[in-house]
């Protein structure tokens, strides 16, 4: 219950920041209750999802509907009190069709009340999109959430009031990310849309605009204040934009670390702020200390905007004092920027000892690569990802990266533990603790699209003492700054940058050559066989598009032999399975063979042994993550004209049924 209280406080804080009248917002949950999805939802702790969404009911009960096939039925109301056992009492084992039937698209929405519909499903949603579009009801915001974590299927681009949320591995650890994503998308939509409702969510304008001056392109205005804010705002219903600020010396960008944006929050005298959750009309802001920039011998700050989806409908950049008094505003004419994908917005520059603001507004038909090259760095994308998608996915990517590294360290033979199970407790800079041969190592993970700063080295070195660790490690998805490299060497902190990480991952994705002239024997066995864990091995014979042409091309426990004779399966024991392959008999329409392993429990170490000829054995050890029960062991395919077996690191949930969907088949229960 403590986590629920934390989320309630978080939600109240969220409403306060957004200046939202929560009493004027209505929430509706829709839950796909098909039997197969019920099993998935229970296994992946969907109850936790509902627990953490319970603060939404603080202004009244939430209406809940069950989706069963193409029909919708009213379930008991959802509130904070009923949340802890809602899945058990109101969904599992209940016959949804015994409840009151509801016409989803007419019975529920007879007012203009602002309504956020959170729809948990995992199916093709295109038919529903068509109906939603025909309703012409922008005050209804539909958030489809993929239960199984796969991208939802929708033909064409969804309308503005429909959001598709892809939240891999819905679990207690990922729920906070899902919670934030769902609410942020709702708020962003309403804040960017002029809804004709008294109850809409709108920002409260706390800035003083009375002394603001509008300037035009080319204007150069003296800057009197040394501590200022630069705000950038736009209005778009297409792909998100991303602003950046570059510190220049004599019109040269000396180092990639002199760039500030969403993926690199601060540099000399400048800090980036994501304003989407603040009471301001700006999308992004920069807090700037011109004195600090001047002392560092930097004489120019260039502000740019990346627009991969094309120019937004409206765009401005403005300058404010620290106490939120707007000094000037430059609104950019977007009619002349329609073909551009990047813009130079403005610059703060030093001229004869005086800082000035220069309104630029020049466009490029290229991204940050061209801007960076113009100012001295040939390819900024080697250090940073300027794709605006990181704005929404950076937190989720961080959690996914943590799952990935748990699996990776396990495959490398480490015992892996979390420093704390409480997501609100401080971790002191340690994300994982790994142990091998009695040696405990503190690990900090940095899922960064930018250069990793020295701070990461300092944090893990200090935090290791809290967990009795004698070694230190930082693993990152990018490179480390020069200062970080120097400190890591001095303090003996092991570092894995993206190159080192790729080498280790490639080493685990093994490849062996096999001969079609000899029958192959595959044995899948459960390590520590005294644990009677039931395992299965299956094979999918697929074409060049990784699709099975028919059910006959699946070999599994109920169909243990292929008609061609190329594969036969022997169900030996519950914890060991044998499969024999003769690649010379593979039918012409099959280009490769996908080998799948299934377990009836999570996180169980298994081993695949391939006897490819003359008693030559190759052994591969596997361990799915804590929330996956099915894994792609690898595939037999031709590489440069020769047959080979290549391993895989793909995992998913749902057993053989989900594997069949992946390769174009459907299993009837």
Secondary structure as GFF3:
##gff-version 3
##sequence-region A 1 669
A	DSSP	alpha_helix	2	18	.	.	.	ID=ss1
A	DSSP	three_ten_helix	22	24	.	.	.	ID=ss2
A	DSSP	beta_strand	25	32	.	.	.	ID=ss3
A	DSSP	alpha_helix	35	43	.	.	.	ID=ss4
A	DSSP	alpha_helix	46	53	.	.	.	ID=ss5
A	DSSP	three_ten_helix	54	59	.	.	.	ID=ss6
A	DSSP	beta_strand	62	68	.	.	.	ID=ss7
A	DSSP	beta_strand	71	78	.	.	.	ID=ss8
A	DSSP	alpha_helix	80	83	.	.	.	ID=ss9
A	DSSP	alpha_helix	86	90	.	.	.	ID=ss10
A	DSSP	three_ten_helix	96	98	.	.	.	ID=ss11
A	DSSP	beta_strand	101	102	.	.	.	ID=ss12
A	DSSP	beta_strand	114	121	.	.	.	ID=ss13
A	DSSP	alpha_helix	126	135	.	.	.	ID=ss14
A	DSSP	beta_strand	140	146	.	.	.	ID=ss15
A	DSSP	beta_strand	162	165	.	.	.	ID=ss16
A	DSSP	alpha_helix	175	191	.	.	.	ID=ss17
A	DSSP	beta_strand	213	215	.	.	.	ID=ss18
A	DSSP	beta_strand	220	222	.	.	.	ID=ss19
A	DSSP	beta_strand	227	235	.	.	.	ID=ss20
A	DSSP	beta_strand	242	248	.	.	.	ID=ss21
A	DSSP	three_ten_helix	256	258	.	.	.	ID=ss22
A	DSSP	beta_strand	259	261	.	.	.	ID=ss23
A	DSSP	beta_strand	266	267	.	.	.	ID=ss24
A	DSSP	beta_strand	270	274	.	.	.	ID=ss25
A	DSSP	three_ten_helix	275	277	.	.	.	ID=ss26
A	DSSP	beta_strand	284	289	.	.	.	ID=ss27
A	DSSP	alpha_helix	290	295	.	.	.	ID=ss28
A	DSSP	beta_strand	300	306	.	.	.	ID=ss29
A	DSSP	beta_strand	314	321	.	.	.	ID=ss30
A	DSSP	beta_strand	326	331	.	.	.	ID=ss31
A	DSSP	three_ten_helix	334	336	.	.	.	ID=ss32
A	DSSP	beta_strand	342	351	.	.	.	ID=ss33
A	DSSP	beta_strand	354	364	.	.	.	ID=ss34
A	DSSP	alpha_helix	368	374	.	.	.	ID=ss35
A	DSSP	three_ten_helix	380	382	.	.	.	ID=ss36
A	DSSP	alpha_helix	390	411	.	.	.	ID=ss37
A	DSSP	beta_strand	415	417	.	.	.	ID=ss38
A	DSSP	beta_strand	432	436	.	.	.	ID=ss39
A	DSSP	beta_strand	439	446	.	.	.	ID=ss40
A	DSSP	alpha_helix	455	463	.	.	.	ID=ss41
A	DSSP	three_ten_helix	464	467	.	.	.	ID=ss42
A	DSSP	beta_strand	471	476	.	.	.	ID=ss43
A	DSSP	alpha_helix	482	491	.	.	.	ID=ss44
A	DSSP	beta_strand	494	496	.	.	.	ID=ss45
A	DSSP	alpha_helix	498	508	.	.	.	ID=ss46
A	DSSP	beta_strand	511	513	.	.	.	ID=ss47
A	DSSP	beta_strand	520	526	.	.	.	ID=ss48
A	DSSP	beta_strand	535	542	.	.	.	ID=ss49
A	DSSP	three_ten_helix	551	553	.	.	.	ID=ss50
A	DSSP	beta_strand	554	555	.	.	.	ID=ss51
A	DSSP	beta_strand	567	573	.	.	.	ID=ss52
A	DSSP	beta_strand	576	581	.	.	.	ID=ss53
A	DSSP	three_ten_helix	583	585	.	.	.	ID=ss54
A	DSSP	beta_strand	592	599	.	.	.	ID=ss55
A	DSSP	beta_strand	606	613	.	.	.	ID=ss56
A	DSSP	beta_strand	616	622	.	.	.	ID=ss57
A	DSSP	beta_strand	630	639	.	.	.	ID=ss58
A	DSSP	beta_strand	642	647	.	.	.	ID=ss59
A	DSSP	beta_strand	651	652	.	.	.	ID=ss60
A	DSSP	alpha_helix	655	662	.	.	.	ID=ss61
###
